[in-house]
Amino acid sequence: MAGPLLFEPISLRDVTLKNRVVVAPMHQYSAVKGFATDWHLMNAGRYAAGGAGLVIMESTKVERRGCGTVGDLGIWDDAFVPGLRRCVEFIRKHNAVPGIQLGHSGRKARRLRPWEGGAPLTPSPEIDDWEAWELVSSSDRSSPETDPTPRALTRAEIPEVVERWGQAARRAHEAGFDVLDVHAAHGYLIHQFLSPFSNLRNDEYGGSELNRMRFCIEVVESVRAHWPAGKPLFVRFSVEDDAGWGPAQSVALAKILKPKGVDVIDCSSGGMRGSPVVSAGPVTYGYQVPYAERLRREADIMSMAVGLIVHADQAEQILQEGRADLIALARELLYNPNWPMDAAQKLGVDKQFGSVPPAQAYWLAKRAQSVKSVVPSTFMKGMNVG
């Protein structure tokens, strides 16, 4: 009898994932002047040790202006490579594939960390490059309107920014990453070009849908030119932003990007106007999965589902029904970094805990074999079922 699809290996170009569980990129806001710290090593390492097939590190900025907060990771200089390589080596050592997301915050840059309120920053002695940390976007439009107004990138500047994405991809390869995810969602710079809500340009990068797609297309071309042909490339979309960019436009863009070397569309939503997407219906289990299903079906491209995928049987059902090819988790992994190991037990595979390092596997397998009456804490609430 066939086993769960969630734990079937999957090959993407020359890279094989041991299972379909992906750690979605999650901002940690814990870098120091762009450099990775011990927190990043620990954070990425715990997911690799927990059994995930692919660990994608957080949105790492392709230029200084792209940093959302003082704690954003950077990859705009070769000096950042060694710290990132340290994380890569630890992830790979524990039999997971290391990935990284490349991003640029655009007009959403220069802000307090979310737990500090997320408001726009003001000049202070602690920020020694305030002028260099400039707010730029597709147009000089802020959102909400109380935010500082960004400066629209000039026509001459756009190729320079595009090239920075390509150089960031080069550095990602040099650091040893095997999967790259381009962040074109959540109201950040690429999305600011895609959406008619934020893009008011009247040159070849604005106006028509194809013109608004041009920046994203050129970024992907630049990234692919510097990213090895044997390594897969993902792009994250806000498939629906409730601000003029929706599934039909996302399908059209995916069809353009696929022959340019994009392998997977990472399907999210929202972020353009600072409010949750409401057209998807209630924000509940798997509310964004229909986006992954539609992209997979209509654009004929592999898709990754994300968004309140919490339970093992829920994830397995999504795959069994052909709604996505990969399952990405974020906050549920913050809650339980060993979710992949836990899911394997619940789906009846990996009885010897082979998906996790021996230092964990030995003791867990020994307990499971010798104390039959013990049920793991994630299987039940309290001492009694129910």
DRENTORBA-489639 format. One line per field, with one value per residue (C-alpha): x, y, z; residue number from 1. Coordinates in Angstrom, 2 decimals. Example, Ala and Ser with C-alpha at 12.3 -4.5 7.8 and 13.67 -1.06 7.14 Angstrom:
c1 12.30_13.67
c2 -4.50_-1.06
c3 7.80_7.14
sevo 1_2
end
This chain:
c1 0.00_1.32_2.49_1.49_2.34_3.55_6.53_7.23_10.47_10.11_12.73_13.00_15.63_18.78_17.55_15.58_13.57_13.13_9.51_7.00_7.15_8.59_9.52_8.10_10.35_9.59_11.07_13.05_14.15_17.18_20.12_22.79_23.48_22.32_24.52_23.16_23.50_23.34_19.57_19.42_21.58_19.37_16.12_16.93_18.67_15.72_13.50_16.12_16.48_12.68_12.47_11.47_12.44_13.17_14.07_13.69_15.39_13.66_13.39_17.00_17.45_19.11_20.05_20.30_17.23_15.20_15.50_12.15_13.68_17.06_16.95_16.53_19.01_21.15_22.79_23.74_27.45_29.83_30.60_27.23_28.02_30.02_27.30_24.67_26.94_27.16_23.38_23.42_25.96_23.97_20.72_22.34_24.11_20.68_19.44_17.28_17.67_18.68_16.70_16.58_14.08_15.31_13.33_13.12_10.64_10.31_7.98_7.48_11.09_12.53_10.06_10.05_9.92_6.34_6.53_7.76_4.65_5.71_5.41_7.71_11.07_12.39_16.06_18.10_21.79_21.50_20.87_24.10_22.99_19.57_19.87_21.06_18.08_15.73_12.10_11.67_8.81_7.19_5.44_5.37_2.30_2.17_-0.20_-1.70_-1.72_-0.27_2.97_5.98_5.82_8.39_10.35_9.47_12.42_13.60_13.67_17.50_17.56_15.37_18.03_20.41_17.90_17.21_20.93_21.11_18.64_20.90_23.99_22.06_21.27_24.97_25.81_23.06_24.66_28.09_26.67_25.48_21.71_19.98_16.55_15.80_12.44_11.84_9.48_6.96_4.13_2.83_3.04_6.82_8.71_7.94_4.29_4.34_5.11_2.51_-0.52_-2.41_-3.15_0.51_1.88_0.88_3.75_3.22_6.34_6.96_6.85_3.31_-0.14_-1.04_-0.87_2.09_3.94_3.32_4.67_7.85_9.87_9.06_9.91_13.24_14.07_13.41_15.56_18.40_18.13_18.08_21.15_23.09_21.42_22.61_20.37_20.29_18.84_15.08_13.58_10.35_8.41_6.01_2.83_0.05_-2.33_-5.12_-4.38_-7.91_-6.38_-6.52_-4.18_-5.93_-5.82_-6.30_-3.30_-1.28_-2.01_-0.98_2.30_3.06_2.65_5.25_7.67_7.60_9.56_11.98_13.02_10.55_9.64_7.18_4.74_4.55_0.90_0.05_-2.19_-2.67_-0.24_-0.96_-3.24_-2.29_-5.52_-6.26_-7.62_-11.34_-12.26_-10.85_-13.59_-13.12_-9.49_-9.47_-7.75_-6.18_-7.94_-5.28_-5.11_-7.55_-4.91_-2.32_-4.90_-5.82_-2.23_-1.33_-4.30_-4.51_-0.83_0.39_3.08_3.97_2.53_3.19_0.26_0.61_-1.69_-3.11_-2.10_-1.93_-2.64_-0.94_-4.11_-5.06_-1.70_-1.95_-5.44_-4.29_-1.65_-3.91_-6.51_-3.88_-4.34_-0.62_2.76_4.38_3.08_4.59_4.13_5.15_3.58_2.60_6.32_7.03_4.57_6.07_9.44_9.20_5.95_7.34_8.44_5.11_3.18_5.10_4.09_0.45_0.41_1.98_5.42_8.98_8.43_12.15_12.17_14.69_13.69_15.42_19.05_20.22_20.49_16.70_15.77_17.45_15.63_12.25_12.30_13.39_10.49_7.99_9.14_9.44_6.57_3.51_1.09_2.62_0.99_2.93_1.63_0.67_-1.68_-4.06_-5.01_-4.09_-4.06_-7.40_-8.51_-11.26
c2 0.00_3.46_5.63_9.21_11.67_14.11_11.85_10.89_12.41_14.97_16.07_19.66_19.93_18.40_18.78_16.08_16.82_13.88_14.91_17.60_19.58_23.06_25.61_28.83_31.90_33.81_37.21_37.01_40.68_39.51_40.35_42.86_45.34_42.68_39.89_36.51_35.76_32.68_33.14_32.39_29.30_28.04_28.95_27.31_24.41_23.42_23.03_20.91_18.76_18.51_16.61_19.18_18.45_22.08_24.93_28.35_31.11_34.45_37.26_38.41_41.83_42.44_46.03_48.27_50.28_47.08_46.42_46.54_46.97_47.31_43.51_42.37_39.88_41.17_39.68_42.86_42.40_39.43_40.00_38.45_35.12_33.42_33.89_32.51_29.62_28.64_28.20_26.32_23.82_23.09_22.62_20.26_18.31_17.32_16.03_19.00_21.12_24.75_27.49_31.26_33.93_37.13_40.29_44.08_45.98_49.03_51.56_49.18_49.72_51.64_50.54_49.35_45.60_44.27_43.62_47.20_48.49_48.38_52.15_54.15_54.93_58.44_59.51_58.51_58.22_54.43_54.53_55.78_55.50_57.11_58.82_55.63_53.76_55.47_54.59_53.73_52.16_51.87_55.21_57.97_56.56_55.54_53.12_53.83_57.50_58.45_56.62_58.48_58.90_56.86_58.13_56.52_54.69_56.43_54.62_54.62_53.10_50.10_48.04_48.67_47.27_44.31_43.55_43.59_40.70_38.81_39.46_38.37_35.09_34.66_35.13_32.73_30.07_30.86_30.43_26.96_27.36_24.87_26.53_30.21_31.91_35.38_37.42_39.06_39.24_40.90_44.49_44.53_46.05_43.58_43.49_47.30_47.12_44.41_46.00_48.87_50.14_51.06_51.33_54.64_54.82_55.93_54.36_50.75_49.62_50.88_51.05_47.75_44.43_43.33_46.56_46.16_42.60_43.78_44.45_41.01_39.34_41.14_40.23_36.57_36.76_38.36_35.82_32.89_34.27_34.03_30.95_27.51_25.71_22.63_24.50_25.19_28.65_29.56_32.83_33.90_35.63_37.37_35.56_37.87_41.25_42.73_45.81_45.08_42.09_38.72_35.05_35.72_38.07_35.62_32.78_34.98_35.95_32.35_31.29_33.89_32.97_29.20_29.13_31.63_29.06_29.29_25.87_26.55_29.32_29.90_30.91_33.48_36.58_40.10_42.71_45.58_47.74_46.49_44.56_40.84_39.48_39.00_37.57_34.18_33.80_33.17_33.05_29.45_26.15_26.15_29.32_30.06_26.55_27.42_29.81_27.02_24.76_27.32_28.21_24.54_23.80_26.87_27.81_24.19_24.86_23.29_25.12_25.36_25.78_27.88_29.47_27.83_24.33_22.91_19.16_16.19_14.73_18.17_18.49_14.97_15.57_18.68_16.60_13.61_15.85_17.32_20.85_21.54_19.86_21.13_22.03_25.06_25.79_28.87_29.71_26.11_25.29_28.07_26.27_22.85_22.77_18.96_19.05_16.91_14.19_14.40_14.25_11.16_9.37_10.35_9.18_5.87_6.20_6.45_4.32_4.51_8.33_8.28_11.75_13.39_13.28_10.18_12.15_12.51_9.38_6.87_8.00_8.51_5.12_3.45_5.01_4.07_0.44_0.00_2.02_1.21_3.03_6.48_8.75_11.84_15.16_16.31_13.34_14.21_16.78_15.84_12.29_11.39_11.28_13.79
c3 0.00_-0.91_1.94_2.67_-0.09_2.56_3.15_-0.45_-1.77_-4.55_-7.07_-8.28_-11.00_-9.45_-5.86_-4.04_-0.90_1.47_2.08_1.03_4.29_3.77_6.40_5.00_5.24_8.42_9.28_12.52_12.67_14.64_12.37_13.37_10.56_8.14_9.50_10.62_14.33_16.56_16.58_12.85_13.28_16.08_14.36_11.03_12.76_14.91_11.85_10.07_13.17_13.37_10.10_7.44_3.86_2.94_5.27_3.62_5.58_5.89_3.35_3.00_1.51_-1.83_-1.02_2.04_1.08_1.10_4.84_6.60_10.08_11.75_12.20_8.59_7.15_4.30_1.22_-0.64_0.08_-0.08_3.61_4.50_2.86_5.67_8.29_5.94_4.96_8.62_8.68_5.38_6.62_9.76_7.83_5.35_8.10_9.40_6.06_5.08_1.97_2.66_0.93_1.15_0.19_-1.46_-0.83_-0.88_1.30_-0.95_0.68_3.65_4.74_7.69_10.37_13.94_14.46_14.65_18.39_18.82_17.08_13.42_12.98_10.67_12.21_12.78_12.61_15.64_16.59_16.48_12.72_11.17_7.53_7.63_4.25_2.55_4.02_1.62_0.98_-2.71_-4.61_-8.02_-7.38_-4.80_-3.06_0.59_2.29_4.66_3.74_7.12_6.26_4.85_1.08_-0.85_-3.81_-7.13_-8.65_-11.79_-15.10_-14.94_-11.44_-12.20_-14.05_-11.13_-8.65_-10.93_-11.08_-7.28_-7.23_-9.60_-7.48_-4.39_-6.15_-6.90_-3.23_-2.21_-4.40_-2.97_0.54_-0.49_-0.67_-2.98_-3.32_-3.90_-3.36_-4.86_-2.65_-4.98_-2.42_0.75_-0.43_-0.81_-3.74_-6.53_-5.46_-5.44_-9.16_-9.84_-8.19_-9.85_-6.35_-5.80_-9.34_-10.92_-13.41_-17.00_-18.53_-19.62_-15.96_-15.34_-16.80_-18.48_-16.67_-18.77_-18.04_-14.32_-14.57_-16.29_-13.13_-11.71_-15.02_-15.22_-11.62_-12.36_-15.51_-13.55_-10.75_-13.18_-14.96_-11.68_-10.16_-11.35_-13.85_-11.61_-8.65_-8.34_-8.26_-6.42_-6.58_-3.83_-5.02_-3.19_-5.51_-4.34_-2.78_-2.80_-4.41_-8.12_-8.38_-8.32_-9.35_-13.07_-13.11_-11.01_-13.45_-16.37_-14.70_-13.71_-17.34_-18.33_-15.54_-15.98_-19.28_-17.75_-15.18_-12.31_-10.91_-8.07_-7.20_-3.45_-3.04_-0.39_-0.35_0.96_2.20_-0.16_1.97_5.41_5.86_5.58_2.33_2.73_-0.66_0.32_2.90_6.62_7.77_8.95_8.24_4.78_3.65_1.01_-0.44_-3.27_-4.62_-4.85_-6.46_-9.11_-9.99_-10.29_-12.52_-14.74_-15.08_-15.29_-12.73_-9.40_-6.42_-2.70_-0.32_2.82_5.37_8.50_7.48_10.98_11.07_9.45_7.95_6.62_4.85_3.45_2.12_0.22_-1.55_-2.15_-3.79_-6.11_-4.82_-4.31_-4.65_-1.46_1.99_3.73_7.41_9.36_12.71_13.39_13.21_15.69_17.95_17.27_15.43_15.42_13.41_10.54_12.95_14.76_11.46_10.37_13.56_13.16_9.55_10.49_8.96_10.33_13.42_14.18_14.03_11.20_10.03_13.00_14.21_16.13_19.35_19.24_17.31_19.63_22.76_21.13_19.43_22.66_24.57_21.86_21.95_25.68_27.15_25.06_27.36_26.80_24.21_23.01_24.27_20.76_20.38_23.19_25.80_29.36_30.68_29.19_25.58_24.78
sevo 1_2_3_4_5_6_7_8_9_10_11_12_13_14_15_16_17_18_19_20_21_22_23_24_25_26_27_28_29_30_31_32_33_34_35_36_37_38_39_40_41_42_43_44_45_46_47_48_49_50_51_52_53_54_55_56_57_58_59_60_61_62_63_64_65_66_67_68_69_70_71_72_73_74_75_76_77_78_79_80_81_82_83_84_85_86_87_88_89_90_91_92_93_94_95_96_97_98_99_100_101_102_103_104_105_106_107_108_109_110_111_112_113_114_115_116_117_118_119_120_121_122_123_124_125_126_127_128_129_130_131_132_133_134_135_136_137_138_139_140_141_142_143_144_145_146_147_148_149_150_151_152_153_154_155_156_157_158_159_160_161_162_163_164_165_166_167_168_169_170_171_172_173_174_175_176_177_178_179_180_181_182_183_184_185_186_187_188_189_190_191_192_193_194_195_196_197_198_199_200_201_202_203_204_205_206_207_208_209_210_211_212_213_214_215_216_217_218_219_220_221_222_223_224_225_226_227_228_229_230_231_232_233_234_235_236_237_238_239_240_241_242_243_244_245_246_247_248_249_250_251_252_253_254_255_256_257_258_259_260_261_262_263_264_265_266_267_268_269_270_271_272_273_274_275_276_277_278_279_280_281_282_283_284_285_286_287_288_289_290_291_292_293_294_295_296_297_298_299_300_301_302_303_304_305_306_307_308_309_310_311_312_313_314_315_316_317_318_319_320_321_322_323_324_325_326_327_328_329_330_331_332_333_334_335_336_337_338_339_340_341_342_343_344_345_346_347_348_349_350_351_352_353_354_355_356_357_358_359_360_361_362_363_364_365_366_367_368_369_370_371_372_373_374_375_376_377_378_379_380_381_382_383_384_385_386
end
